[in-house]
Amino acid sequence: MFVLGERVRLRAMEPADAEALWRWNHDPEVMRWMDAGYAQTLARVRTWLEGRERNAYGDVLFGVDAPAEPAAGWRLIGLVRLSGAEPETGCAELDVYLGEKDFWGKGFGTDAVRTVCRYAFEAMRLHKVTLTVVTENAAALQVYRRVGFVEEGRLREVFRREGRWLDKYTMGLLEGELK
């Protein structure tokens, strides 16, 4: 099953995606605004993908594919995840990143966020999607605002990067606000 956007398609992550995920997670430029955690081996990332529960209502992980060179099919460029979804609350939290830097700034991230939010509202019947984002991550903020997310609060000094403590915004998108 694929979830189609205007420029991307979303699909379940596969163990074969481990190498790309491992590479992205070890690229300081890709991980600049992310809570990177600790370095993992390629074998550990592959084991995590192999042992991961199948996508279900409470936790959906999609690979973001974009068209590759003409007639070359699709290329994995990033991932999106909706987690913590519960029918009782009608909410889920969004995580997203594009690991392939040659796709940055070209609308693929915006389409991936819009597509996964459309999936959240239509297929999962959620009422709200939330996220947190470092206040200095201008590119991500531009994407989220373009899709319709609004700032709902500020978490003070919860992210450390380059020797400084930075704030994060909490942002939300209600069903019916998707642009």
C-alpha positions in Angstrom: 0.0 0.0 0.0 1.2 3.5 -0.9 0.0 6.8 0.3 0.4 9.2 -2.7 1.2 12.9 -2.4 1.7 15.4 -5.2 5.5 14.7 -5.3 6.1 11.8 -2.9 4.8 8.5 -1.9 4.7 7.1 1.6 5.3 3.4 2.2 6.1 1.0 5.0 9.8 1.0 5.9 11.7 -2.3 5.1 14.8 -3.9 6.5 16.4 -3.0 3.1 16.1 0.7 4.2 18.5 0.2 7.1 21.6 1.4 5.2 20.0 4.7 4.2 18.6 5.3 7.7 22.0 4.5 9.3 23.7 6.9 6.9 21.3 9.7 7.6 21.6 9.2 11.4 25.4 9.6 11.2 25.3 12.7 9.1 25.7 15.8 11.4 24.0 18.1 8.9 20.9 15.9 8.7 20.8 15.4 12.4 21.5 19.1 13.3 18.0 19.8 14.7 17.2 16.2 15.8 17.5 14.4 19.1 20.1 12.1 17.7 20.5 9.7 20.6 23.5 7.5 20.5 25.3 6.1 17.5 24.1 2.7 16.4 25.7 0.1 14.2 24.2 -0.7 10.8 23.4 -4.2 12.1 21.5 -2.7 15.0 19.5 -0.5 12.7 18.7 -3.4 10.4 17.7 -5.5 13.5 15.4 -2.7 14.7 13.7 -2.5 11.3 13.4 -6.4 11.1 11.9 -6.7 14.6 9.7 -3.6 14.5 6.0 -4.3 14.9 4.0 -3.8 11.8 2.4 -0.4 11.3 -0.7 -0.1 13.4 -2.9 2.7 14.6 -0.7 3.8 17.6 2.6 3.9 15.6 2.9 4.3 11.8 6.3 4.7 10.2 6.5 5.5 6.5 9.5 5.8 4.2 9.2 8.9 2.0 10.0 8.0 -1.7 10.5 10.5 -4.5 10.9 9.9 -8.2 14.4 8.9 -9.1 16.1 9.7 -12.4 13.8 9.3 -15.4 12.6 5.7 -15.7 14.6 4.6 -12.6 11.6 4.2 -10.3 11.5 5.7 -6.8 14.2 6.6 -4.3 13.9 6.6 -0.5 14.7 10.2 0.7 13.3 10.3 4.3 10.8 9.2 6.8 7.6 10.3 8.6 6.2 8.8 11.7 2.9 9.2 13.5 3.1 7.9 17.1 1.1 7.9 20.3 -2.2 7.8 18.4 -5.2 6.7 20.5 -8.8 6.7 19.4 -9.8 8.2 22.8 -7.8 11.3 22.3 -7.8 11.6 18.5 -4.2 12.9 18.5 -0.8 11.7 17.3 2.7 13.2 17.3 4.5 13.7 14.0 8.2 13.1 13.4 9.7 13.8 10.0 13.0 14.2 8.2 14.5 14.1 4.8 17.9 12.4 4.9 18.8 13.0 1.2 20.1 16.5 1.2 19.8 16.9 -2.6 16.0 16.9 -2.0 16.1 19.7 0.6 14.4 23.0 -0.2 12.5 21.6 -3.2 9.0 21.0 -1.8 9.4 17.3 -1.0 9.4 17.8 2.8 6.2 20.0 2.5 4.5 17.4 0.4 5.5 14.6 2.8 4.1 16.5 5.8 0.9 17.4 4.0 0.5 13.8 2.8 1.0 12.1 6.2 -1.3 14.7 7.8 -4.0 14.0 5.2 -3.5 10.3 5.9 -3.9 11.0 9.7 -7.2 12.8 9.2 -8.7 10.7 6.5 -7.5 7.2 7.1 -6.8 7.2 10.8 -9.7 9.6 11.6 -7.6 11.7 13.9 -8.6 15.1 15.1 -5.2 16.6 15.7 -1.5 16.1 14.8 1.2 17.7 17.1 4.9 18.1 16.9 7.9 19.9 18.5 10.5 21.8 16.6 13.6 23.7 17.6 12.8 27.4 17.4 15.9 28.1 15.3 15.0 25.5 12.7 13.7 28.0 10.2 13.4 25.5 7.3 11.2 23.1 9.3 9.1 26.0 10.7 8.4 27.2 7.2 7.2 23.8 6.1 5.0 23.3 9.2 3.4 26.8 8.8 2.9 26.3 5.1 0.9 23.1 5.8 -1.2 24.8 8.5 0.5 24.0 11.8 0.3 26.8 14.5 2.4 27.4 17.5 0.7 26.3 20.7 3.5 26.8 23.2 7.2 27.1 23.9 9.4 24.6 25.8 12.3 26.6 27.2 15.9 25.4 26.9 15.1 21.7 26.2 17.5 21.1 23.3 21.3 21.5 23.4 23.3 22.1 20.3 26.8 23.7 19.8 27.1 24.5 23.5 23.8 26.4 23.8 20.4 25.5 25.2 17.6 26.2 22.7 13.8 26.3 23.0 11.3 24.2 21.1 7.8 25.2 19.9 5.0 22.8 20.3 2.8 23.0 17.2 -0.6 21.6 16.3 -2.7 21.0 13.3 -6.4 20.4 13.7 -8.6 18.4 11.3 -9.9 20.9 8.8 -6.8 23.2 9.1 -4.7 21.3 6.6 -3.6 23.6 3.7 
